[in-house]
């Protein structure tokens, strides 16, 4: 059992709280039974598992160990050490280190009739995490992040997505590359935009579709608007002129899902 906060492996996990360390080491930390389990189920490669038996449930620890490819490399740590490692309050005594999964547009495996979410210049981890939960719930083919440099494995994204980040095909690329890829795949582009737009409910999403969302503060770039199959808008009855990007994504994506299931 590790009882010293000065242990080198413990120090390294603490280092991984920084984005620069995650990128340079090619590792990231996942905290919590649910999130760790979802990463393992989704095929992520585990590097190490740390457990505090004073906190965690024995059934959950056993379940995680059974799912790992390295069952003999579980490190047990004292409660004091674990509390040093824990990123969030009320943690359940499990922390794991994983290797990231980096995908390119060419790696995406699409269904015959894909539904894709595209986010341009989204920077808030909570918003991205919430959109990933929507993507998982709706069964979209992929989420494409454009013209932003998100730290995809930021613990706030993992937490706010409830681990749904691991079930998604996610690509970070440029707007130009994404547009060219969509055109080659004959995927219609529907941009949420205020001008020259129609009610999102009047659009047919049954065919291959990409729903494009921008940041609340800046909206979408001209490149998306120029290449849009149709701009769409969510009618607003109050004084607000916009919704949170995660809410807007859910509204449009589930309309598309409703049409496809009809």
N, C-alpha and C positions, 0 to 999 in steps of 0.2 A: 504493500500500500504506500502511495506517495503522501507524505505528511508535511513536506517542506514546500513553501511557496517559491523557494530558490531553485527547485528542480528545473533543469533546462527544458524539459518537455512542457512543463507548466508555463515557464517564461515564454516559450514560443507560441503557445495558444493565446496568451495575452497579446503578443505582438500581432497576431492575426486579426485583432480587432481593428487594425489599421488597413485601409484600402491598399496602400502601397505595398504592404507586406503580403496581402492576399495575392496581389498581382505578381510580385516578384517570386514568391514561393510556389505559386500554382496550387494553393490550398485554401480552403475556407472552413469556417466552423458552423456547425448546426447544433442548436441547443433544443432539447425537448424530445420526448418520446415520439409524439405524433410526427414532427418534422423529420426526425432521423429515420423513422420507419418509412415515410413516404419517399425519402431519398433512396433508400435501399430497394424498395419495391420498384422504383423507376430506373434502377440499374446503375446508380451512381457508385463509384468506387470509393470505399471507405479506407482511410489511411490509419485512423486510430479511434478508439472508443474509450471514454473516461466516465466512470460511474462512481457515485457516492451512495453506498448502501444504506447510510443513515437517512437518506432522503428518498431515493428511488424505490419504486415498488418492485419486488423480486420478480413478479410475473412479467413486468415490462422489460426489465433487464434481460431476463431469459429469452423473451421473444426477440429482442434486438440481436442478442448474441447468436441466436439460431439463424438469423437472416444475414449475418455478416460473412464475408469470405475469409475473415481473419479472427475466428472465435477465440483463439488463444492469446490475442494481443490486447485484450481488455485491461485497462489500467484502473485499479481501484484507488480512489483518493479520499482523504479525510474531508469532513464537512467544512473545515476552515479553508482548505485548499480549493474545494469546489466553489465556495462562495466568492473566492477571488476570481475564479474563472467565469462564473455566471454573468451573462450579459443582462438578463432580465430578472425582475422580482418574481418570487414564487416558482422558481425553476423546479423541475421534477427530478433532478439528480443525474441527468444524462447529457453528455456533450460528446460530439463526434467531429472528427476532422475528415473532410472529403476532398477529392480532386474535382475541379470544375469540368463542365462539359461545354466545349466551344464549337458552335455550329456555324457554317457558312450557308448562304442561300442555296448553293448547289447540294448541300447535305439534306435539305428538307425533304421529307417523305410525305407527299400529299395524297389525299383521297381523290377519287375520280371527280368529285365536285367540291373543291375546297372552300372553306370559309376561314378568312385570315383577319387578324386584328393588326393594324399598323399604328404605332405611336411615334410621333415626331417631337423631338426636343422635350421629352418628359423627364423630369429630373427628381421629383419628390418620390422617395422610396415607398411611402405609404400608398400613393396613387398607383404606382406600378404593381405593387403587391396585390392591391384590390382588383386591378384589371386581370391579373393572372388567375385570381380566384374565379372571375367571370369566365375567362377562357377555358378553364378546367371544367366548370359547371356546364358550359354550352358545348363542350367537345370540339372547339375550334382546331383547325389543323396546325396553326403556328401563330406566334406573336413576333412581329418584326419591329425592332427599335431603330429609328432613323435619326441620324445627325445628333447623337448624344453619346456621351461616354459613360454610361451607367456602370457603377460597380454592381454588377448583377447579383453577386453573392453577398451584398451588404446584409447584415443580420436583420435590419429593419424590413427589407424586402422579403426575406425568408419568413419572418414572423408575420408580416401583414398578409402574405399570400397563404398563410397556414400550411406551408410546405407545397402548395400547388405549383410553385416555380419548378419543381422537379418533374412534374408530369407533362410539362410543355416543351415543344420545340421552339426555342427562342434564338433569334439571330439579331446581332447588332451590325448595322451597315449604314451606308449613305442613302439619302433620299434618291439620288440619281440612280444608284445601283438597284434599289428596290423597285422603282418605276420601270426600269428596263426589264427586270426579271418578271414583273407582273404582266407586262405586255407580251413577252415571249410565251408566257403560260396562258395567255388569253383570259386573264382574270380581271373582271370589271372592278373599277376603282370608284368607291363612294366616299366622298370627303365631307365631313361635317364642317359647314361653313355658312356664314350669315347671308352672303350675297349670291344671287342667281341660284337659289336653292329651292328644293321642293320638300314637302312633308315626308319625313323618313318612312312613314307608313304606306306611302304610295309607290315605293320602289319594290321591284321584284328581285329578291335576293336568292331565289331558288338556284340560279346558275352560280358558277364560280365567282366568288365575291371577296373583295378586300374592303374592310371598313377602316377608314383612316381618321385618326384623332390627333389634334395638336394640343399644345399646352394652353391652359386657360389664359395666360398672360399674353402670349404671342400668336396663338392660333397656328394655322398651317402656312407653310411657305408657298410662294407663287408657283413653284414647280409642281406641287401637288394639284393646285387649282387648275393649272393649264392642262394637266393630263388626266383630270377627273372625268370619269364616265358620266357622273352626275353628282352635283353637290346636294347634300341633304341637310335638313334642319329639324330639330326637335321643337315643336311649337311651345311657347312659353306664355303663361297667362298672368304671371305676377310681374313684379318690378325687376326681377333678376333677368339678365340677358344671357346667362350661361349657367351650365351645371358643371360640377366636378367631373373631370375626365373619366374617372372610374364609373360614375353613375351614367354618364352619356354612353359609354361603351356598353354597359349592361343593357340599357334600353334598346339600342339598335341591334346588338347581337342577338338578343332574345326575340326580337321581332323577326330577324332572319331565321332563327331556329324554329319559331312558330310556323313560318311559311313553309319551311322544309319538311316539317312533320305533318303538315296538313294533308 
